[in-house]
Amino acid sequence: MRHRKFNLFMVLTLGALCSVLAVFSAGAQQKPADKPASVKSDQVKKDKQDEPVAITQRAAEDKIPEGKKLTEEDFANFRFPVINGKGDVAFLALFIDPKGPNNSGQAIFVHQADGSWKITREGDKAANLAEGVYGFSVPTMNDNGDLTFFATFGSRAGAQTQAVVTDPNDPLSAAVAQHRAGALYVKTAQGLKSVVKLGDEVPLMPSHFSGFANPSTNSKGTTAFIGTYSDPDGRGLMMLADGKLRVIVRSGQKVGLPGLAPDDAYSEHFYPSKLNDRNEIAFMERIGDKSGIFVSRPGGMELIAITGQPSPIKGSNFGGFGNRTPSISQKGEVSFAAFFDGPDAGRGLFYKPVTGPVQLIARDGQKAGDSGMFKDFLSPAVNSRGEIAFIGKMEGRNQGLFLKTAKGLEVIALIDQKIPGGKGELEVFNNFTQPSINDKGEVVFYGQIKNAEVGIFHRDEKGVLHTLARRGDKMPK
């Protein structure tokens, strides 16, 4: 199998997230390619989907930031958070641990809506495995508060030596696990359980799993993930329900949908959303020299948009999707970013209701409130009220987090805006990662601060922004 190497946003690791990104990392520096706001049709084709943007955004390199001297009791860094319908927030946190690889440790923290904390630690054991878990991927969380993540098992030393430097949340990572000491886990109120292990056989195939990515479990107990497999090699979207694992779609499989050629087949490039409670999942996928947005629903596969198909903008067709992940709501509505061609070519943010055509939400050149003009759109997250949280890029390095509601466009945070409780002139936002939104309209995100510190931030139902956790804060016990 060919594996492409990408210089993406956040470098995690598959085992201990290996260098698990040296706990002191200042945070993610987002580096999507900058292109003119108007792109001609032939230019759209030439850029081949633009510089890829990761599903899991990653730091370009590990650096020890200047700032407060940390102790073993302090948060050192985070990965992007997720919020569920109850208002619980889950995130992976990194900290100093002299006993850990590279002097670092990690744990999954859940801040519950009532203010209490739950923690999943390295060394915790699943009910069906004798060995502890080490090296977590970024977790997902459903409305029950159940966590889903990848981790190695055995020992810290084993996790470190057996891990391959790769991001388990990025299905296009250059390498896959070359060992069998890893599994997908789901943690519920009943405890921690392994659901699929590396080396397990792929359903109805002679292959065995060699890597996992993008796991999520809905409130009905169904788990979806991208599985990489070997001998023969391939990659596919998998679903586990009621103890039965099945392949939803895999690389090499004929698409067989209207508007596509009979021989058009899915590639190995999957960028999936989380699984919703209707057992629906949206994903960006390449089909030959095209790419498209698809939704797997219980009734079958649905094509939302594909290269060359007319867009909602008069006289234009979709020109590509930039390897950017779509989002799906609990109702089955989809939001995605795309390029379009035509006499007024550019980039836009789009929304597909369950019934009816795709709609344009915003496009480049449109006013971004009082913040300038939009240039590009990243990381949309949609809820069941049709509200879309997203990163909007503007001229230069200017960018912000925005929320599109029925009332219009709201600013959540902007670069150079004071962080909640910020005091010094450098206590301002410097960068953002992908947001997570729930059906109450609450939004959480990871933000870099100009003084080289980082934090997890929460916008509540009333639109008030809070700091949930920050580098240097004491960790809950």
C-alpha positions in Angstrom: 0.0 0.0 0.0 1.2 3.5 -0.7 1.3 5.8 2.3 1.6 9.5 1.6 3.6 11.7 4.0 2.0 14.9 5.1 3.3 17.9 7.0 0.1 18.3 8.9 -0.9 20.4 11.9 -0.4 18.2 15.0 2.1 15.4 15.3 0.7 12.8 17.7 2.1 9.3 18.0 0.4 5.9 17.7 1.8 4.3 20.8 2.7 6.6 23.7 1.7 9.0 21.0 5.4 8.2 21.2 7.2 11.4 21.8 3.5 12.1 22.7 4.5 15.3 21.6 6.9 16.3 24.3 4.5 17.6 26.9 5.9 21.1 26.6 4.8 21.6 23.0 3.6 25.2 22.7 0.6 24.0 20.7 -0.5 23.7 17.2 0.6 26.0 14.4 -1.9 25.7 11.7 -0.3 25.9 8.2 -2.8 25.3 5.5 -1.6 26.6 2.1 -2.6 30.1 1.3 -4.1 30.6 -2.1 -5.7 33.7 -3.7 -9.4 34.2 -2.8 -10.4 33.8 -6.4 -9.0 30.7 -8.0 -9.6 29.9 -11.7 -10.9 26.5 -12.7 -7.6 25.2 -14.0 -5.8 26.5 -10.9 -8.3 24.5 -8.7 -7.4 21.4 -10.6 -3.6 22.1 -10.4 -3.6 22.5 -6.6 -5.0 19.0 -6.3 -7.2 19.7 -3.3 -5.0 22.3 -1.8 -2.4 21.5 0.9 -4.1 18.8 3.1 -5.7 19.9 6.3 -5.7 17.2 9.0 -8.7 15.7 10.7 -6.6 15.8 13.8 -4.7 19.1 13.8 -1.1 18.7 14.8 1.9 20.6 15.9 4.6 21.1 13.3 7.4 20.4 15.9 8.0 20.0 19.6 9.4 23.1 21.3 9.7 23.9 25.0 7.8 27.2 25.3 8.9 30.0 27.5 6.6 30.7 30.4 5.7 29.5 33.9 8.0 26.8 35.3 5.9 23.6 35.5 5.7 21.0 38.2 4.4 17.4 38.0 1.1 18.6 39.3 0.5 21.1 36.4 -1.1 20.8 33.0 1.6 21.3 30.4 -0.3 21.0 27.1 -3.5 19.7 25.6 -5.0 18.3 22.4 -8.2 19.6 21.0 -11.3 19.1 23.2 -14.8 17.7 22.4 -18.1 18.6 24.1 -21.3 16.4 24.4 -24.9 17.3 24.6 -24.8 17.5 28.4 -22.0 20.0 28.4 -19.3 17.6 29.5 -15.9 18.4 27.9 -13.2 15.7 27.2 -9.6 16.4 26.3 -6.2 14.7 26.3 -3.7 16.5 28.5 0.1 16.2 28.7 2.2 16.8 31.8 5.6 16.2 33.4 6.2 12.6 34.6 9.8 11.6 35.4 8.8 7.9 35.1 7.3 8.4 31.6 8.9 8.3 28.2 10.6 11.6 27.4 9.9 12.7 31.0 6.2 13.0 30.1 2.9 11.6 30.9 -0.7 11.9 29.7 -4.3 11.3 30.7 -7.8 11.9 29.4 -9.7 14.4 31.5 -13.5 14.9 31.4 -14.8 18.1 32.9 -18.5 17.4 33.7 -21.2 20.0 33.4 -21.6 19.9 37.2 -17.9 21.0 37.6 -16.6 17.6 38.7 -13.8 15.7 36.9 -13.3 12.1 35.7 -9.8 10.9 34.6 -8.6 8.0 32.5 -5.0 7.4 33.3 -2.1 5.5 31.8 -1.9 2.0 33.4 -5.7 1.7 33.8 -6.8 -1.8 32.7 -9.7 -2.9 30.5 -12.0 -5.5 31.8 -11.1 -7.9 29.0 -7.3 -7.3 28.9 -4.8 -8.0 31.6 -2.4 -5.2 30.6 -2.7 -1.5 31.2 -3.3 1.2 28.5 -0.6 3.6 27.4 -0.4 6.4 24.8 -3.9 7.6 24.1 -5.2 9.1 20.9 -7.4 12.1 21.0 -10.7 10.8 22.5 -14.2 11.3 21.2 -17.2 11.4 23.6 -21.0 10.7 23.1 -23.9 12.2 25.0 -23.8 9.3 27.6 -20.3 10.5 28.5 -18.7 7.3 26.9 -15.1 7.8 25.6 -13.6 6.1 22.6 -9.9 6.2 21.8 -6.9 4.1 20.6 -4.1 3.1 23.0 -1.3 0.6 23.2 -1.3 -1.9 26.0 1.4 -3.6 28.0 3.9 -1.1 29.5 5.2 2.4 29.0 8.5 1.1 27.8 6.8 -1.4 25.5 4.5 1.3 24.2 7.5 3.6 23.5 9.6 1.0 21.7 6.8 -0.6 19.7 5.1 2.6 18.6 5.5 3.9 15.1 5.6 7.7 14.8 2.2 8.4 13.3 -1.1 10.0 14.2 -3.8 7.4 15.0 -6.5 10.0 14.2 -5.1 10.6 10.7 -6.0 7.8 8.3 -3.4 9.1 5.8 -0.5 8.8 8.1 2.7 7.7 6.4 3.1 4.6 8.6 0.9 2.1 10.4 1.5 0.1 13.5 4.0 -2.7 13.0 3.1 -4.4 16.3 0.1 -6.0 17.8 0.0 -4.3 21.2 -2.7 -1.8 20.4 -6.5 -1.7 20.5 -9.6 0.5 20.3 -11.2 1.1 23.6 -14.6 2.3 24.8 -15.0 3.6 28.4 -18.6 3.6 29.7 -20.1 3.9 33.1 -19.6 0.1 33.4 -15.8 0.5 32.8 -13.1 0.2 30.2 -13.3 -2.4 27.4 -11.2 -3.2 24.4 -13.5 -3.6 21.3 -11.0 -4.3 18.4 -7.3 -5.1 18.6 -4.5 -4.7 16.1 -4.0 -8.1 14.4 -7.7 -9.0 14.5 -9.1 -10.3 11.3 -11.1 -8.0 9.0 -14.6 -9.3 8.4 -15.0 -11.4 5.2 -11.4 -10.8 4.3 -8.1 -12.6 4.8 -6.5 -9.3 6.0 -5.7 -8.3 9.5 -5.9 -4.9 11.1 -2.6 -3.0 11.2 -3.9 0.5 12.2 -6.9 2.4 13.5 -8.0 6.0 13.1 -10.9 8.3 13.8 -12.8 6.1 16.3 -16.2 7.3 17.7 -19.0 5.7 19.5 -22.6 7.0 19.5 -25.1 7.0 22.4 -26.6 3.7 21.0 -23.3 1.9 21.6 -22.3 1.6 17.9 -18.6 2.3 17.1 -17.2 3.5 13.8 -13.5 3.8 12.8 -11.1 3.8 9.9 -9.2 0.5 9.8 -6.0 -0.1 7.9 -5.3 -3.7 7.0 -2.6 -5.8 5.5 -2.1 -8.9 3.2 -3.8 -7.8 1.1 -3.4 -4.1 2.0 -6.3 -1.6 2.1 -8.3 0.8 4.3 -11.9 1.1 5.0 -14.7 2.5 7.1 -15.8 0.0 9.7 -18.7 -0.2 12.1 -19.2 -2.4 15.2 -22.7 -2.9 16.5 -24.1 -5.5 18.9 -20.7 -7.3 18.9 -20.7 -7.6 15.1 -18.0 -5.9 13.0 -18.7 -5.1 9.4 -17.1 -3.1 6.6 -19.2 -0.2 5.4 -17.0 0.8 2.5 -13.4 0.0 1.6 -10.7 1.1 -0.8 -11.0 -0.5 -4.2 -14.8 -1.0 -3.8 -16.9 0.3 -6.7 -18.9 3.4 -5.8 -22.0 2.6 -7.8 -23.8 5.8 -7.3 -25.6 8.0 -9.9 -23.4 10.5 -11.6 -20.2 8.4 -11.3 -18.7 6.0 -13.9 -19.2 2.3 -13.5 -15.5 1.7 -12.7 -15.2 4.6 -10.2 -13.9 3.1 -7.0 -13.2 4.4 -3.5 -9.5 5.2 -2.7 -7.7 4.7 0.6 -8.2 8.3 1.5 -11.0 8.6 4.2 -11.7 11.7 6.2 -14.7 10.8 8.4 -16.8 12.7 10.9 -17.9 11.3 14.2 -20.8 8.8 14.1 -24.2 10.3 15.1 -27.0 8.6 17.0 -28.7 7.6 13.7 -25.7 5.5 12.8 -24.8 8.0 10.1 -21.3 9.2 9.3 -20.1 11.7 6.8 -16.7 11.5 5.1 -14.5 13.1 2.4 -13.2 10.6 0.0 -11.1 10.6 -3.2 -12.5 8.8 -6.3 -9.8 8.7 -9.0 -8.9 12.3 -9.9 -12.1 13.6 -8.1 -13.1 13.9 -4.5 -16.5 14.0 -2.8 -18.5 14.3 0.3 -20.4 11.2 1.2 -22.8 10.1 4.0 -23.2 6.5 5.0 -26.8 6.1 6.3 -28.6 2.9 7.4 -30.5 3.0 4.1 -27.3 3.2 2.0 -24.6 5.6 0.7 -25.5 9.1 -0.2 -23.4 11.4 -2.4 -23.6 15.0 -1.0 -21.2 16.7 -3.4 -18.4 15.8 -5.8 -15.8 17.5 -8.0 -17.5 18.7 -11.2 -21.0 18.7 -9.8 -22.9 22.1 -9.8 -22.5 24.1 -6.6 -25.2 26.4 -5.2 -23.2 29.4 -6.7 -24.6 30.2 -10.1 -22.3 29.2 -13.0 -19.9 27.2 -10.8 -19.1 23.6 -10.1 -17.4 22.1 -7.0 -13.7 22.0 -7.6 -12.5 20.0 -4.7 -12.7 19.7 -0.9 -9.1 20.2 0.2 -8.9 16.9 2.2 -11.0 18.6 4.8 -13.3 16.6 7.0 -17.1 17.2 6.9 -19.3 17.4 10.0 -22.6 15.7 10.6 -25.3 16.6 13.2 -27.5 14.3 15.2 -30.3 14.9 12.7 -28.1 14.0 9.8 -27.3 17.5 8.4 -23.9 17.9 6.9 -21.5 20.9 6.8 -18.3 21.1 4.7 -15.8 23.4 3.1 -15.1 23.3 -0.6 -13.6 25.1 -3.6 -15.7 26.1 -6.6 -14.8 27.2 -10.2 -16.5 29.4 -12.7 -16.2 33.1 -13.4 -16.1 34.0 -9.7 -14.2 31.0 -8.4 -13.2 30.7 -4.8 -13.8 28.9 -1.5 -16.9 28.5 0.6 -18.6 27.0 3.6 -21.6 24.8 2.7 -24.6 23.1 4.5 -26.7 20.2 3.4 -30.0 19.7 5.2 -31.5 16.2 5.4 -33.9 17.1 2.6 -33.2 19.7 0.0 -30.2 20.9 -1.9 -26.8 22.0 -0.7 -26.7 25.6 0.6 -24.0 28.2 0.6 -23.3 29.6 4.2 -20.4 31.9 3.5 -17.7 32.4 0.9 -14.4 34.1 0.4 -14.7 37.9 -0.1 -17.7 38.0 2.3 -17.4 40.3 5.3 -16.4 38.5 8.5 -18.3 40.8 10.8 -15.9 43.7 11.7 -12.9 41.4 11.3 -12.2 41.8 7.6 -13.1 39.6 4.7 -13.1 35.8 4.7 -10.4 34.1 2.7 -10.9 30.4 3.6 -12.9 28.1 5.9 -11.6 25.3 8.1 -13.0 22.7 10.5 -16.7 23.2 10.4 -18.8 21.6 13.3 -22.6 21.5 12.9 -25.3 20.8 15.5 -28.9 19.8 15.2 -30.1 23.5 15.3 -28.2 24.0 12.0 -25.5 26.1 13.8 -22.0 25.9 12.4 -18.9 26.7 14.4 -15.8 27.1 12.1 -12.4 28.6 11.7 -12.4 31.5 9.3 -9.2 32.7 7.7 -8.8 36.3 6.6 -6.0 38.3 5.0 -2.5 37.8 6.4 -2.3 35.7 9.5 -5.7 37.0 10.8 -8.2 34.3 11.7 -11.0 33.6 14.1 -13.5 31.2 15.4 -17.0 32.0 14.2 -20.5 30.7 14.8 -23.2 30.8 12.1 -26.7 30.8 13.7 -30.2 31.7 12.5 -29.5 35.2 13.7 -26.4 35.6 11.6 -22.7 35.4 12.1 -21.2 35.6 15.6 -17.5 35.9 16.6 -16.4 33.5 19.2 -12.7 34.5 19.3 -10.1 36.3 17.2 -6.4 36.4 17.0 -5.1 39.2 19.2 -8.3 39.2 21.3 -7.8 39.0 25.0 -8.3 35.6 26.5 -10.8 35.3 29.3 -9.1 36.7 32.4 -6.1 37.8 30.4 -4.0 40.5 32.0 -0.7 41.1 30.1 -0.5 42.4 26.6 0.6 39.0 25.4 -2.4 37.3 27.0 -4.2 37.2 23.7 -5.2 34.5 21.3 -2.5 33.5 18.7 -4.1 30.4 17.0 -7.0 27.9 17.2 -7.7 24.3 16.5 -10.9 22.8 15.3 -14.0 23.6 17.5 -16.6 21.2 18.9 -20.2 22.2 19.3 -23.2 20.6 21.0 -27.0 21.0 20.5 -27.1 23.7 23.1 -24.8 25.9 21.1 -21.9 25.5 23.5 -18.5 25.5 21.8 -15.1 24.3 23.0 -11.7 24.7 21.4 -7.9 24.6 22.0 -6.2 27.9 21.7 -2.6 29.1 21.6 -1.8 32.3 23.5 0.7 34.8 22.3 2.9 34.4 25.4 3.6 30.8 24.2 1.0 29.3 26.5 -2.0 27.2 25.6 -5.5 26.5 27.0 -8.9 24.9 26.6 -11.7 27.4 26.1 -15.4 27.1 26.5 -18.2 29.3 25.1 -21.4 28.8 27.1 -25.0 28.9 26.0 -25.2 32.6 26.7 -22.2 33.3 24.5 -19.8 34.0 27.3 -16.2 32.7 26.8 -14.4 31.0 29.7 -11.0 29.4 30.2 -11.6 25.8 31.2 -8.0 24.7 31.7 -4.6 26.3 31.0 -1.0 25.4 30.9 0.3 25.7 34.5 -3.1 25.1 36.1 -3.1 22.4 38.8 -4.5 19.2 37.5 -7.5 17.6 39.2 -6.6 14.5 41.2 
